[in-house]
Amino acid sequence: MPLNVTTTKPGYKYRLFALCILFSMALASCLNEVVCEDVATVPVRIGFYAVDTVKDTPAPLSISKISIFGLGKDSVIYDNRDNVSQVELPLDSTLDSCAFIFRVTNPNDTILFFADDTLWFIYNRLPNLISMECGFTTFYELSHVRHSRNWIDSVAIDDANITNSLNEHIKIFPWLP
């Protein structure tokens, strides 16, 4: 009785391998650039607080209207945002420092009786590889935060390492009437 043996053509495995490679390349070419941008953007997160005198701890505070501009930049980051308790600001990955102007207005759109405040960040830049597709991003290590004292009373660095985590980095304590 003859044995029934099935054979495959010699090039079958090579064609299957080539097909897998082509499929992988096609899949990789569909990588969404927005995903890379979201991962590559590492902002400094700032919260607004008042001191709770009973508990002697920071209590979250909402700013009625705020605008934030990059100092020396032609851009508005926040434009008259209402009821803001936290903001995210992009640090300059080409310099070791940058500054932002904070303008607080009251609900009827008149600027408060004191001037704008400026917040300066001094930091070390730390390059970090995201992936081969997305490339590098910059993490930061805050050295100092300086500020003018018009409506900002004090600033505290809560987390000096600015990475792609969702931690809050800075607490701002405004003057309260």
Residue pairs with C-beta under 8 A, 6 or more apart in sequence:
28 133
31 133
35 134
36 130
36 133
36 134
36 135
39 130
39 134
39 137
39 164
40 130
40 134
40 135
40 136
40 137
41 90
41 137
42 91
42 137
42 138
42 139
42 140
42 162
42 163
42 164
43 88
43 89
43 90
43 91
43 162
44 88
44 89
44 91
44 121
44 140
44 142
44 162
44 169
44 170
45 86
45 87
45 88
45 166
45 167
45 168
45 169
45 170
46 86
46 87
46 88
46 89
46 168
46 169
46 170
46 171
46 172
47 60
47 85
47 86
47 168
47 170
47 171
47 172
48 60
48 61
48 62
48 63
48 84
48 85
48 86
48 171
48 172
48 173
48 174
49 58
49 59
49 60
49 61
49 171
49 172
49 173
50 58
50 59
50 61
50 173
50 174
50 176
51 57
51 58
51 59
51 173
52 58
52 59
58 171
58 173
60 85
61 85
61 174
62 83
62 84
62 85
63 83
63 84
63 85
63 104
63 174
64 82
64 83
64 104
64 105
64 106
64 107
65 80
65 81
65 82
65 104
65 105
65 106
65 107
65 109
66 78
66 80
66 81
66 84
66 87
66 102
66 103
66 104
66 105
67 76
67 78
67 79
67 80
67 81
67 102
67 103
67 105
68 76
68 77
68 78
68 87
68 89
68 100
68 101
68 102
68 103
69 75
69 76
69 77
69 100
69 101
69 103
70 77
70 98
70 99
70 100
70 101
71 98
71 99
71 100
71 101
71 118
72 99
77 87
77 89
77 90
77 100
78 84
78 87
80 105
80 109
86 168
89 100
91 98
91 121
91 123
91 138
91 140
91 162
92 98
93 125
93 138
96 122
96 123
96 124
96 125
97 120
97 121
97 122
97 123
98 120
98 121
99 118
99 119
99 120
99 121
100 118
100 119
101 116
101 117
101 118
102 116
102 117
102 118
102 119
102 151
102 152
103 111
103 116
104 112
104 151
104 174
105 111
105 112
106 112
112 151
114 150
114 151
114 175
115 148
115 150
116 148
116 150
117 147
117 148
117 149
117 150
117 151
117 152
118 147
118 148
119 145
119 146
119 147
119 152
119 155
119 172
120 144
120 145
120 146
120 147
121 142
121 144
121 145
122 142
122 143
122 144
122 145
122 146
123 140
123 141
123 142
123 143
123 162
124 140
124 141
124 143
125 138
125 139
125 140
126 138
126 139
126 140
126 141
127 136
127 137
127 138
127 139
128 136
128 137
128 138
128 139
128 163
129 135
129 136
130 136
130 137
137 164
139 161
139 162
139 163
139 164
140 161
140 162
141 160
141 161
141 162
142 157
142 160
142 161
142 162
142 169
143 160
145 155
145 157
145 170
147 155
147 172
151 174
151 175
152 172
152 173
152 174
152 175
153 173
153 174
153 175
153 176
154 172
154 173
155 170
155 171
155 172
155 173
156 170
156 171
156 173
157 169
157 170
158 167
158 168
158 169
158 170
158 171
159 167
159 168
159 169
160 169
162 169
